[in-house]
């Protein structure tokens, strides 16, 4: 077996293993004692960069086929003294829950020992650690362990990362590449190091490890900041005067100081002031609790999962939430549930006509008063005369902003004037690449996030297999996709951003191509009735294809991390392990490999393979 730091950072090696559960967000540290020197590695679930053989994609379901004995044999095949549920699931092409069930049986029978790695992650070890000695021998081929300075290993064990300030309320977290740890945004990486960014947005919608949180300052600029009815309310006169200065006074959109702790905002500038306050670390939203008199009975055909119920309670308390969940976790159904509970007219705003048609169909299927709903595109509402249709007496009780990260910056201010009692924003990727993330939060309200790894443990989410196939030329890439489609089994969506390239590819593969000129009423029907479909960017945002097995990216939008995560999310469902393939020429990989960071920062394995 071939070893590298990335593939074996989690391997137990040496004659004696000393386990220490010194956690920071699921990263547990282990010392391995071998004659004289000692070495430390870090592991979060043992799931990154493990090279394994993959089962043929056309294998039958293995729920009943996988036996505990098969799992035991896997230790010998992988030449590792440990496995994780994800490794077992991948090797046998089964769900994570099936893998955990089989491993639990072996623990009950005394064949394996389970060790909690923190962060809902675990590893399963054989009681016999002889394989660890073999691994240590192979590692010695790459390291002269006698050269390690053991004096500093204990310090590394306590803090295997470096924190550096980046700006106000923002920090770099620098981690060795062999430490499979992620938090916030992966800014850059090379073969040795990874650099993450954590800031107020990460703090609001993700879990920052306590050991890191306790060492950084993500404090609000003001103790109290609330915007309501054109008035900015601060905690006292000192903060009022400081806010007047920070926000630019009259030039920044403020009108005049009123009372000892309040500032009147210029008409039409309220959204901009809210965005600035968010940028300064405050969430200045006035709660608008939903009264019982404004609610209808619970819908019988829409049930909520526990995390969706928590979001509903937050929505009832505040009247405005931004729901930032991974793809496939029910943002749409949560919104449908909320709309059915709210008595009154509902408006859904979406980025494309494809999503418009999908929402209209979902409303017809799940809502008993579908005439109370209306779906419009953002483009439609950016025209002033159209926006006026929903003001005053015609204003909706609830407005849902779907895929709210997609808007041009100037559109947010326009939509913020929409007269609505309650609002919900939905996005799996709420971070904007133009640094205006504050606009998303300003438009939607109190952020509601979720822990991706919690969803993996519960089985509501299953990371796909991610393969990056490399080619010398475009022609090599084009020839290989024909083979990939011929060999594929199950529902496949091919992304091709270029319209002319998509048409040519559709001819080569004899499959339909859905793009801007495809009538919107036909798009979902084409997606659902064909095993293989090519889609342009119209398939990027929110299109729900529940039975999709494979995504192939043939053409993509440069280094866009958001697009990469959105596309991987198409096969990120809990029913089985999907496959996500990215085809790149060497030149594309050199220029745009940073788009893959969005997958790495969530903990997905990425395997590189040259195919041309």
N, C-alpha and C positions, 0 to 999 in steps of 0.2 A: 504493500500500500504506500502511496506517495503522501508525504506530510508537508504541510506549510503552516506558517503561523496562523493564517486565516482558517485553514481547515481543521487544525488541531488545537486551537487555543484552549479547548475544554477538556483535553485528554488527561486522565489520571495516569501518572507515570511514577516510577521509582518503587523502591521496596516497601515503603511505608507511606501511608496517606494520613495527613492530619487535617481534619475538617474544621473550619471555622466559619460560622454563619455571620459574617460581618457585612450587613446588607446596606446597599443604597439603591433603592428602587429595583429590587429583584436581582441585583448583582451580588452573588455570594463568592467569597474568596476561599481558596483552598491551597494549603501548602503541601508539597510533595517532598518528602525527605528521601534523599539518596545519599550514598556515602559522601561525607564532607559537605558539599554545597547543597543548598536547597533552592527551590524555584517556586514562583507563585504564578498562578493563572487566575483569570476571572471568567465566570460563566453565568449567563442569564438564560437558562433553559436549554443550553447545549444545542442550539438549533441553527447556527449560522455556518455556512460554508463547509458542511460535511459532505464529502463526495460519496455518492452512493449510486448503485445501479437502480434504474427505474423500470417498473413493470410495464409491459406493453399496454398501450392505452385501450386496447380492445379486450382486456381481460374481464371476465365476469365479476360481478359484485363479490366482495370477500368478507362480508359481515359474518357469515357462518364458516367460511373456509379457513380463516386465520385461527390457528390454535396457539395455546400458550407455548407449546414446543417449538412452533415456528419462530416465536419471539426470542426464545432462548438461543436458537440457532443463529439469530441475527447478530448476536455478539461476536460469534466467530467470523461471520461474513464481513463485518465491518472492522474487525480487529480493534474493537473498542471495549473498555470495561464498563461502559455506561450507554444507555439510550434515553431518548426523550420520546414523549408521545408523538411529537411531530415527525421524528425520524421513523418511527414504526408506521405511522400513517402513510408517509411517503413511500416507504419500501414496499408496503403491501397494498397500496392504492385503496386505503380505507379512510373513514372519517377519523378525526381526532378523538371523538368520543369512543369509537370502537377500539382504538388503540389504547386509550386509558382503561377501558374495561378489561382488556386482555392483560395489561400490566398489573392491574389490581388483583386479578386472580393469582398471578405469580407471587405477589407479595403475601397474599393470604396463605399460599401453600409453602411459603418460606424459601422460594427459589430466588427471589429478588428482594432488595431493600430499597425503599423509596426515601429520597432525601429532598426536603423542601428547599428550593433555591430562592424563595421570596418572589414577590410580584406575581403570585399564582402560577409560578413555574416550578417544575420538579424534574428530577432525573432518577432513573432506576438503575441500580448497580447490582452486579452479581456478587455473591458472597465471596467468591474466589477472585482475588486481584492479581493472579499470575500474569494476566495480559498486560498489566501496568508495567511490569518489568520489561516486556518486549517493546512496548511503546517508548520507554525511556532509552533503550538501546538504539532505536531508530532515530530518536531526537538528537542523540549525541553526534550523529552524522552531520547535523546542521549547527549544533552549538557545542562549543567547548565549555561545559558547565562549570569547570574549575575556574573560569574567568569571571563568573558572576560575583558581584559584590553583595554578599548576603547581608551586610550591615544595613542596607537600605531597603531590603525586601519588606520588612515589617511596615515601614512607612508607606511603601507602595500599596501594601495590603489594606492599610487604613484609608488611603485616598488614591485610587488608581486613575485620577483625572486631574486636570488643572483648570482652575477658574480664573478668567481674566475679564475685567470690565470692558465693554464695548461702547457704551454710552449710558445715558440716563435710563434706568430700568431695563438694561439689556446687558447680557454677559455672553462671553465665549466659554464653552466647555470643551476642553481639548483632551481627547482620550486616545490611547494607543489603539491601533487598528485591530490588534488581536483580542482586545476586550470587547465582547459583543454587547455593547451598551448604547442606548440611544435615548435622547431626550430633546424635545423641541425640534428645530430645523437643522438638518445636516447641511452646513454651508459649503464645505469642501472636504475632500479626503484624498490621500495618496496611499501608497503601499504601507506606510508606517503609521499615519495619524489620521484621526477624524476630528473635525471641528464643528461643534453644534452651536446654535444660538438659542438662548432662552430669554424670554421677555414677558411683558405683562400679558400678552395674548396667550402664550403657552400656559402661563399661570392660571388664566381664567378658564381654559377649556381642557387642559391636560393635567396629569398628576406629576408634579415635580418632586423628586425624591427628597425626603426630609433632610438628609445630610447635606444636600445642595441648597435646599430652601433656607436652611438656618445660617448659611454663609453668604447670602446675597440680600440685596435690598431691592425689593420690588414694590416699595411703598407708593401710596397715592401721593400726588402733589399736594392735595388739600384734604384736610380731615373730613370735610363735608362739602360736596358740590352737587347741586340738584338743579335741573332745568325744567321749568314748568310754566306754561302760559306766558312765554316770552321773558321770564325772569330767571336770572341765575342767582341761586341762594348759596352762600358760603357759611362757614361756621361762625365767623366773627369779623370785625372791622379790619383786622390785620390781614386776614386771608382775602377779604374783599379787595383791599388795595393791591395785594400781591397778584390776584387774578386779573385785575384791570391792567397791570403792567405786563404779566405773562401773555395775556391774550391779545395785546396790541391796542387796547383802548378803543377809541372811535374808529381808528384805521383797521382794527381787527374785527369789527362788527358789533362792538358794544355801544350803547347809547348814553347812559348816565348812571351814576351811583344813586341808589335809593335805599333809604334806611341804613342801618349800620352794617348790615351783612348781605345786602342784595344789590344786583346790577341789572338794569333794564337792557335787553338785547335789541339791536336794531331789527326792524321788520324784515323778514326774509333771511336773516342770518343765524337763526336758531340752530339749524343743522350744522353749520360750520363751527359754531361754538361748541356744540356737543362733540363733534369730531376732534376738536383741539383738546377738550377735557379728557377724552378717551386716550389721546396720544400722551397726555400727561399722567395717565394711570388711574383716572377716576371713571366710574360708570355712573353718569349723572342722570339716571332715568328715574322719573317719578312713578312709583307703583300705581297701577290702575287695576285693583282686584276685580275679578269678575263676580258679580252678584248672582245669587241663586235664581233671582227672577229673570236673568239673562240666559239661563241654561235650559236645554231640552233634556229629555231622558237619554240614557246611554244607548247608543246604537247596538242592536243585537248582532250585527254581522261584522263588527270591527272590535277585536279585542286588543288589549295592550300588554306588552311585556313589562317586567318590573321597572326597567330603566325608562320605558316610555311613560309609565305611570308617574315616575318621579318628575319627568319633564312636564307632564300635565299639571301636577300640583304647583310646580314653579310658574307655569303659565297662568293658572288660576290666581296665584298670589300677585303677579306683576302685570298681566295683560299684554306682555311683549317679551318674546324670547327669540334668541337665535339658536337653532338646533344644529349642532355640528357633530354629526355622527358619521362613521365610516359607511361606504357604499353597502347597500343591502340590509341595513339595520332598521328600515321602516320610517324614514323621515316623511315620506309621502303618506303612509297610513296613519302616522301620528297626526299629520295635518288634516287628513280627512276626518279622523275622530274628533279633533278639536272643532272643525267646521260643523260637524253634525251636532255637537253639544251646544254650540253658540246659536242662539235664536236670532235670526236676521240674515241679511244678504252677505255673501262671501265673494271676494275677488281673489283670484290666483294669478300671479304675474310670473311669466316664464321667459327664458331667453330664446326659444325657437318654436316654430310652428309644429315641429315633431313632438315636442313636449306638450304643446297646447292640445294636440289631438289625444295624447296619452292621458293627460289629466281629465279631459272631457269624458273619455271612456271610463276611467276609474270612478268618476263622479256618478255616471249613469249606473255603474255596477254596484256601488256601495252606499249611495246616498238616497234616502227616500224622498227628499225634496230637491231634486237636481236643478229645478228652475231657480232655486235660491243661490246657485253658484254661477259665476262667470269667469272665464279664463281669457286672459289677454297676454300679449307679448310685451316685453319691455320696450321694444321699438315702437309699438303702437302708442304706449302711454307717454313716450317722450314728446309727442306732438301736443302742444298746449290745448288745442281744441278737444282732443280726445281725453286728456287728463281732466278737463272740466266736466266731462260726463259723470265723473264719480265724486263730485264735490257737493257740499250742501246737503239737500234733501236726498240726493242719490248716492250719498257716501256709503260704502260697505261697513258692516259691523266688524268684520274680520278681513284683513288682507294678508295673504300668504305670498312671500317673496321666495320663489324657488330658484335654486342655483344662484344665490344672491351675490356670489363672488365675481360673476361674469360681467358686471355692468361697467361701462366707461365711467371715469371718475365724475364727469359733470352730470351724469344721469342720476346719481344718488341724491344730489341736492333737489333735483326736480321731483323725484318720487317722494322725498321727505315731506313735501307739501300735501300729499294725498290725505284727505280727511277720512280717518278710520279710527274706530274705537280701540281695536286690538290688532296686533300684528305678530306674525311668525316669519322668521327667516330660516331657510334650509340650505345647508351646504356641507359636503364631506371635506372640502378643502377651503377653509375660510381665509387663508393667507393670500394676499395679493402680491404679485411679483413687482408691482410698481410702488410698493411701500405704503399704499393707502388702505391698509387693513382696518384702520380706524373708521373708514367710511362704512364698511360692512357692519360693524358693531353699532355705529350711530344709527343706521337705518333700521336695524332689526330688534335691538334690545338686549336684555340680560342673556349672556351666553350660557348654553347648556351643552356640556361636552360629555365624553365617555372614555373609559379606558379600553383601548383596542385589545390589550392582552386579557382583560376581563372577559371580553366577548369571545376571544379564542378559547378560553377555559370553559365557558358556558356552552360552546358549540354553536353559538349564533353566527359565528364568523370563522371562516377557514381561509388562511392565506393560500394563494395559488402557487403552483410551481412557476418560477420565473426563469426563462432561458433567454439569453442574448446571443443571437447567432451573428457571426461576423463574416464579412465578404470583402474581397478585394475590389469588386466593381458592382455597379448597379445591375448589370446583366447577370452576374452570378446570383444576386439576390432575387431577381425576377424569375430565373430558372428554378431556384430552390423552392419558391413559394408554391409552384405547381406540385412539387413532390410533397410538400408539407400538407397541402389540402388533400391530395390523393391518399396520404397515409392517415389523415385525421379521422377520428370517430366522434360523433356527437355534433352539437350545434356550435358553429364557428362564426365569429365576427371578425372580418379583416378591416382594419382602419387604413385608409389611404387619403391623406389630406389633399393631394392634388387631383383636380377634377379630370383632367385629360389622362393622367396616369391611372386613375380609377376606372375610367371607361375602357382603356386598353387592357387593364388587368381583368376586368369583367369579361371581355372577349376571350382572353387567354383561358380563363377558368370556366367560362360558360356559366356564370352566376350573376345575379342581379347586383346593381350598384345603386345605393340610395344616397342622393345628394340634394343640393338646394332646389333643383328643378323637379325633383320627384314630388308629385302631388301629396300634400301632407296627409290626406285621408287614406292614402295607399301605403305610407311608409311603414307603420306598425304591422300591417298585414304582410308586407314583404318580409320584414324581419322575422315574423313568427311562422311563416309558412315555408321557409327555405332553410335547409340545413346549413348552407354556407351563404353569407351575404357580405358584400363589401359596403362599408359606410364611410362617408366623408366626415367632416367635423360635426355634421348634424346629429351624429350618433354619440357625440362626446358627453353632452350634458344631460344626466338624469334619465336617459332612456333605459327602461327596466325590461331586461330580457331574462326572465327567471330561470330558464332551462339552459342557459349558455354554458358550454363546456370549455371553450377555447377562444382566446383572443390572440390575433396576430397583428402586430403593428408593422405595416409595410412602409408607410410614410407618416411623418409626425411633424409637430410644430416645434422645431428647434430644440432648445433645452428646457421646455416648459415642464416643471415638476408637477404642477397641478394637473396637466393633461395626462401625464404618465400615471399618476395615482388614480385619476378618474377611470382610465382605461383598464388598469389592473382590477379596479373595483367591480368591473362587469362580471368577473368570475370569482368574486370574493364572497361566496355564499357558504353557509354551514352544512349543506347537504352532502357535499363531496369536495375533493380537491380539484380545482380547475387548473388550467394551464394558460400562462401568459407568455407569449413569444414576442420578442422585439428583434426585428431584422435591421442590422446596421452595416453599412460599409465601414471600412477602416477610417475613412475620412469623417463620416458621421459620428462614429464613436469618439474620435479625437475631439470633435467640436461640441458634441451634445450629450456626452455621457452623464453630465450633471443632472439630466432629467431623471436618471435612475436613483438619485439621492432620496427622492420622496418615498421610494420603496424600502431602501436600506434603513431610513430613519424609523420606519415602522417595524423593523425586525425581519423583513422578508429575505430569504436566501436568493441570491442572483448568481446564476451559473453562466459562464462564458464558454462558447464553443465555436470554433472556426469551421465553416461549412463551404467556403469558397475563396 
